């Protein structure tokens, strides 16, 4: 470790087991910082704007009988990649071993009227609003500089001390989202304090922080997670993926998979890769705790096929296991204090094929971001079967999608005498399949093979090309078979986008049908025959009842008032409708412009341009409530 003499301004290098007492400077970088080569020339060094804070740091150290200081701008030779890599991997430990850490908040100045009363709690409260906007609290690197040192003291722009980590713990906790208990525990034993916090919660501390380089968003967290790994500037977001993979090797903490919990759906893509893309995906996890693996064999690890999960799974929503929920033994401290026995369930969605027709393994699933994690009963951890599923790495250059655009090709709009012979990508099952591919290269949403009943008329392959639709690369397509073998005469593309998580989109109509009776407290009066007719059971009724009660915050609702004027199921739907926010300027049902069709012309099939009417239905939604419960 290279330290700067606080009196002579000369460097001296020490081995880690022979370090003297030293002070360390925590600050935000400006445009004119003093570098290691600058320190070789006093004239060049003294002319830099960044020299002032180094002088102030050295002066403070001398006053406290500390002969050495460490400042990141000038004590690291950044021209040496080896030295830079060693410094970044060691930095948390260097801050941890420091005798004093001086935090220079350059964009904050204590009001003169408060200078003489800084020890009062009322004064600290008064300083809080201005302190919130300080840049130091928003930078990625300063997170470890706050947590690692035992003694953290704050200085304003005029180098006037105004408190430390302990005296400002409540205000710092409010600004950073770090629990006050963690800040106080870090003063006693920082490693013990870090071990007591789950991965997701630590990630949440960096969710609203920024770094100049993308890679540094991962590298600034190495010390927080006690990880060492090579620095590869130029790898971009892959650095954060590598960090998570390294964490997996060292920990069984399932909260690493809880990303997306509490996030706004509009900030997430429709289908996502196995791991989080940045710390911002953990923004809602500041109160999350991991309670340990429920069973010894519960595990997750990165293998060649992707992320392998061996965890309890809730399935059976659609009969085909296309949607499943993977259970994580995580709970918020608030729920734990209320003695609510719940655990987190993360939605996974099976993807059958890419747009190129390549089929996935039956155990391949994707994180379904448009469905947020939800809560299920903790007792399910012990009774649900463990299942091995894989979350493949994301397609290269893929922009995953919002699965909200709906469209259909109506047979009534086909040219006279023509019928739909087939659809590409190829059919996977009689019910539905999902396709995925890069948005930039997706030339069409679906190709439809049109044939005529007359052998004299040519066949056409219709490539439906809609500019808005090209933004959406994940499609669920349902084929409704007719009497003619092999005929797919109706093509529907649909999806579900809502923060209000129902048991499964296919059950939506049943929910609406039952909503009136459930809210009217009449669910117990259902006859078994009626339930059989609806293809539901009492457990399903209870799940929906809980869901609706949670939507209305548990308040007792007078059903006669709430459903006043409701006659049909659609009327009930309007009453329960979420806050509408269309993805683009189309609402309800409308006629789209007739679209040109570019054609792929295989042998024996004529290429041409024909007109096809497409009905679009767009109803993107965002629910008012952040979570829902089933089970």
N, C-alpha and C positions, 0 to 999 in steps of 0.2 A: 504494500500500500504506500503510495507516494503522498507525503504530508508536507504542508507549507509551514515554515517557521514563522510564527506570528510576529517576531521581532526583526528578523533579518530578511524575510521574504525569500528565503532560499528553500529549495526542495531537499527532502531526505526520504529515502525509501526504507520501509520496515517490513519484516516478516510478520505474518499474522499472529504468531505466538510471542512477539516481542514489541507489541504496540504500546506507545506511551499514552497518557491521557490526552485527548484532543477534542476540540469543538468542531462542529460540522455546520455548514451553511445550507439552509433550504430556501429556495427562491424560485422565481419564474424567470426564464431566459428572456433577454431583450435582443435588440438588433446589433448591439456593439459590445459583445462580451469579450472578456480577456481569455485567450486560449493558452495552451501550454507553450507554444513557440513564442507568444507575446511576452511571457514572463522572462525570457532570456534577454530582453531589451527593456530596461527601465523606462526609457523615453517612449517607446511604443506602448508599453504597459500603462503608463500614467496617462496617456492620451485617450484611453478607452473609457467610455461611459460606465462600463461594467466594473472598472477598478474601484470605484467609490465603495460599493458594498463589500468588496473583499477587504478594503482598508478598515471599514467599520467592524467587520467580523473579527479581524485580527486585533483591533483595539479592545473589543469586548473580551476576547480570549485573554489578552495580556492582563486586563483588570481582574480576571478570575484565575490568574496564575496558570494558565494553560499555554504551553509553549508551541503547540501545533494546532493547525486547522486543516480542514479538508473542504475544498470547493470543487464541485463537479466540472465547472467550466475550464479551470486551469490546471487541475491536478491529474487529468487524464490526457495522455497523448493520443488524440483521436485519429491521428494518421496511421497508427498501428492497429490493425483490426484485431490482432491477438490481445493487445492490452485493453481495447474497448470491450471485447467480449468478456474478458476476465472481470473487468470493472462492473459491468452490468449484472453479471451473475453473482458478484460479491456485494453489490451495493446495499442490499437489505441488511446484511451482516455488519457492514461498516457503519450504517446508521444506528444499528442496535448496540454496537460497542462504544459509540461516542459518549463522552462525558456530558456534553451539552449540545443541543441542536437549536440553532438560532433561525427562526423563521422570519424572513424579511418580506413583509407584505407591502410591496412597493406602491400599490394603488389604493392604499388605505391610510388615512391620517386621522389621529385622535383629535376631536374638537378641543380647542383650547380650554373651554369651560370645564372639561372633564379630566384634564391632565392631572390635577391634584387629587382626584377621587377614584382612581382606577381599581382600588382594592374593594370597593363596594359592589355588592351583587346588583344593585340597581343601575350602576354605571355600566356593568358588563351587559345588562339587558338592553341598555340604551345604545350600546355600540353594535349590537347584533344586526340591525337592518343594513347598515353600511358594510359590515363585515361579510354579509351574505354574497355581495357582488364582487368580492375580491377574487382575482384571477387565480390565486394560489389554490383555492378550493375546487377549481374546475379542471386542473391539469392532471394527467395520468400519473406522472412520475412523483408528484407530491403526496400521493396516497401512502406509499410505503414510508415516506419521510415524516408523515404524521404518526404512523402506527409504530414503527420500529424503535425509535429512540425512547429511552426511559424519561429523559427530561427534554421537553419541547417547549420553547419559550418564544413568544410572538413580539415582533418589533414593527412599528409602523414606518411610513415613508421617511420620517425624520429620525429613525432609529431610537424611538422611545418605546420601552418595554410596556406591554399592556396585558400581561397575563401568560398563563401556560396551559398545557393540555389538561391539567386537572381543574384549574379554576374556570376554564371555559368549556368543560366537558359537555355540559348540557347544550350550549350554543353550537358547539362543533357537531354533536350528534344530530341536532336539528338540520344543520347545513348539509352534512355528508351522508346521512342515513345510516351511519355506524352507531350501533347501540352504545349508550353511555357506559354500560357495564364493560363492554369490550375495551373502550378507551381507557377506563380506569384500571382494568386488569392488565393492559399492555404495559403499564408503568411498573408493575410488579414482575411479570414474566410474560414477555410478548409471545414466545412460542406456545406456552400453555394457553394463552388467550386466543391464538390463532387456531389451535387444535380443537378448541371448544366451539368453533363456528363452522357451519357446513359450507361446502363449496359454493352453492348457489348464492348464499348470503354474502360471501366475500366477493363474488362476481358483481353483485348488485352495488357494491361500494364504488365500482368503476363505471357503472352504467351511464352516468351523466358526465363522465370526464372525457377529455380529448387529449390527443397527442399530435404533434406535427406530422409524424410519419405513421402510416397505418400499422406497420409491424410493431411499433413501440407500444401499441395498446395491449399487445400480448407480453412484450418484454418487460414492461413496467410492473407486471404482476408476478414475475418469477419468484421474487422473495416472499410475497404474500402467501404463495402456495409451497414455498420451500422446494422449488424446482430449479434444476440446472439444465440448460439446453443450448445448442449452438444458435448463433444469430445469423440470419440469412436475409439481409436487407435486399429488397426486390421481390420477396415472395408474397407481399401484400397480405390479404386476409388469411392466407394459409398459416401464418404464424400463430394466429389464435386457435386454429384447428390443431396445430402441433402441441400447443400448450395444453389443450383439453386432453389430448391423447396421452401426454406425459402425466397429467393428473390421474387419469384412469389407471396407469401402471402403478401408481403409488397409493391409491385410495379406492375403497369400495363405496364411497359416498354417492348414493343414487341421486342426490339433489342436482348433480351435474346435468341430469336429463330433464330437470324441471323447468328449463328455460321456456319462456313464453307465458308462464304463469303470471296473471295480473297485467299482461301487456294489452295495449289497444290492438284490436284485430287489424285495423287499417294500417298498422305499422308492419304487419307480417305478410309474407307471401302465402299462397294457397297451399303448396306442398313444399316441404323444406328438407334439407339434408339432415343427417343423423344428429349432428352437433350444432350448437349455437354459432351464429355468424360473428357476433361481437358481444362484449359485456352488456350492451344495451338490451339484449334479449333477456337478461336477468333482472331488469329494472323492478319487476314486481315481487322479487324474492327476498327483500330486506328483512322480512319477519319469518322466513322459512327455517325449519330445523329438520335435520335428518336423524331418525331414531334408531338407526342400525338395520342391518339386513334381517328380514323376518325369518328366513330359513338359511342354514349354512350354505346351501348350494345356489342361492340367489346371487347372480353375477351379471356383469356386462364388460365387454372388452372389444377392442378393435382388431378385426381379423381381415383377411384378404377380401372377403365378400362385403365388408363394411362393419358396422357396429352390431355385435352379437349380443342379444338380450336373453337372459334366462331368468325371467321374472313372472310373477302371477299375472294372468291376463283375464280380462272380462271380454267375452265375445258373445256371438249368437244374436246380434241385433238384426241381422238381415238374412240369416240362414246360410250365408256364404263366407262369413268371417272377413268380409271386405273391410269393415270397420271394427277395430278392437281397441280396448283401453288397457294400457300397461300400468300396473300399480307400483307406486314408489312409496316407501315407508317414510313419508315426509309430512309434516304438519306445521302450521303456523303457531307461534307461541301464544297468540291470542286464543286460538281454538283449544290449545292444550290447557290454558288457564281456565277455560270454560268447561273443561273435561268433555269436549266433543271428540268422540272416538272416530276420527275420519283420517283417511290417507289420500294422497294425490293420485289421480288417474290421468295418464297422458294418452291422447288420441293418436292412433296409428292407422294408416290407410293402405290397403293393398293396391298396388299398381300392376296391371297385367302385361302391358306392352308399351314399347316406345313408339314414336310415330313412324319408325322404320320397320315396325312389325316384329321387333325382337322381343321375345317373351321373357318375363321375369320368373324367378323361382317362386313356387307357391308360398314360401316363407318370407318373401321380400316385402317389406312395408316401408312407408314413408311417414315422417312426422306431418300431421295434418294441422297446419297453423291456423286455418280458418275455424278450427274447433279448439277452444282453449282447454287446458287441463281442468278437471273438476274433482269433486270430492266423493268418495265412496266410503262405506262403513269399514272400519279397521278390521272387523272380524273376517272380512273377505280375504285378507292376507293369508290366513291359515287354511281356508277351504278351497280357494280357487286353484285350478291346475297351473303348474309352471309350464311355460311353453318357450321353445327356442325360436326366436324370430330375428331377422336380419334387416338392418336399415342401411341400404347401399349408400355409398358416397354420391354426392350430387353429380348430375351430368356436367361435363365440362362446358363452361360458358352458358350454362342453362339459366334462364330467367324463369323461375317457377311462378305460378300464376294465381290469380283470383278466379275461383271456379264459380263465377256468378252469371255469366252470359248464358241465356237460354235461347235456343232457336230450334225450329223443326221444319222439315220439308213435308208439305202436305201433298198427298197424292192427287188432290183435286186440282193442284196447280201444275201438274206435269203436262207435257205436250200430249195431245190426243193420241191414244193408242199405245202410249209408253207406260212401262212400269219399272220399279226399282228392282234390278236383279241382284245387286250386291253392294257392299260398302267397304271402302278401304280407310283406315287399317282393318285387317281381317277380323272377323267375328271371333271372340274368345269363348263366349258361352251364350246360351239363349237369353240370359238376363241382362248382363251389362259388362262393360270393360272400361278401363281407363287408359288413355294414351298420354305420353309425356314427351317433350322434346324442346330444343332450344328455340326461344321466341324469334331470334334473328333469322333462323333458317327455315322456319315453319312456313311453307308456301301456301298451305291451305288448311282448313279445319277438317275437312273430310272430303273424300272422293266418292262419288256415287255412280255406279254403273247402270245406265238406262238402256233398257231393251224394248223393242217394239213387238207387239203381238203378230205383226206382219213380217214375214221373212224377207220382204223386199225393202224394208226400212233399215237404215244403218243403226248400229249401236253408238251410244255416246258415253264418255266418261266425264262426268261433271265435277270440276274442282271448285267447290264453294269457297270464294275468296272475299271475305269481308274485312275491311281494315280494322274495325274495332275488335272483331273476333280474333284477329291475329295476335292480339295482346294476351290471349288466354290459351295457354298451351296444354292445360290439363282438361280433358273432356270425359264425361261419363256418357256413354251412348247406349241407349236401350233399344233393342229390336223387338217389335211386336210382329210375330209371325202370322202370315195369312194362310189360306188353304193351298196356295201354290208352293211346292217344296222349294226351299232355298230363297224364297222371296222375303226381303226385308223392306216392307212397304212404308215403314214409318221410322224416321230417325229422330231421336230426341237427345239433346245435349243438355244436361242439367247439373246442378250442384247446390250446395247449401252454404251460405255464408252468414253466420250470425254468432254474436257473442253469447246469445241465450242458447245453451246447448241442450237440445232435446235428445231423447234417447237415441234417435236415428231419424234422418230426414224422411224415410219411407213411412214413419209412424206419425208424421205431422197431421194428416187428416184425422187420424184416430184421436189425436190429442184434442183437436178442435171439436170433434164430435162429443168427446167426453167432458170437455172443459166446463160446460154449463152445469152438468150434473155434479161434477166433483166440487166446484166452488159452492154449490148449493147444499153441500154436505149430504148428498144423496147417493154417494158411491156405494155405501153399504147396502143399499136397497136393490142393487143390480141383481137380476136373476142369473143363474149360471147359463141358461140358454142364451140370454142376451149377450153375455160375455163371449160365448162360443161363436155367436154370429159375428161379433166384431173381431174375432181371432185374437183376443187378448185374455189375460187372466187377472186375478185379483192383485198379484204382485205388480203387474204393469200399472193398474189403476192407482195403487199406492205410490208408485214412483212418480206418476204424473201429478198426483195430488201434492206431493212434497215439492215438486218443481214449481207448480203454480203458486203455492203458498210462499215459496222463496221469492218468486218474482214480485209479489205484492208485500214483501217485507213482513209477512206473518200477520198483517192486519186483518181483522174480521171485516169482510166485505159483504154488504147487503146485495145478494145476487140479483134481486129485483131491480135495484137501482143501477148496478153495474151493467147489467145486460138489458136495460130498458130500450125497447125498440128493436131488439134482436129477434129475427124470425128464422133466418137460415144460418147454416154453418158459416157462410161467408160473412154474415153480420157479426158473428162471434169472432171471426178472424180479424175483422176491422178493430174490434175492441182490444184484442190482444196483440195488435200489430206493433212491431218494434219501430224505433225511430228510423225513418227512411232516409237513405243517403245514396242516390244512384251513382254508379261508377261513371256514367256519362249521360249525355242528354237524351235519354229515352226512358219513358216511364209507362207502366201498364202494357197494353198490347197495341202494337202498331204495325203498319206495313212498312217494310224496308224497301229501299229502291231495288228495282230489278238489277240483278248483278250479272256482270259478264262472266262467262265461264271459259277458262283456258283449259285446253285438253291434252291429256296424255293419250297418245294414240298407239296402243299395242296392235299387233298384227290382226287384221280383220276388223278393227274398230276404227271408225272414221273420227277424225278430230274436227271439231266445229265449235262455234259459239252459239249458245242457246240462252234463252231467258228463263230464269227460274225465280218464282216468287218465294221469299223467305219471310216467315213471321218471326219477329223478335219479341221476346218478353224479358224485360230487365227490371229487377226489383232488388237491387243490392240493399242490404239492411245491416244495421248495427243496433244491437239490443241495448236497452237502458241499463240492464243489470250485468255486472261483470262475471258472475258465475251462476251455475245451476247445479242441482244435486239430484242424483238418482241412487237407488239402493238404500 
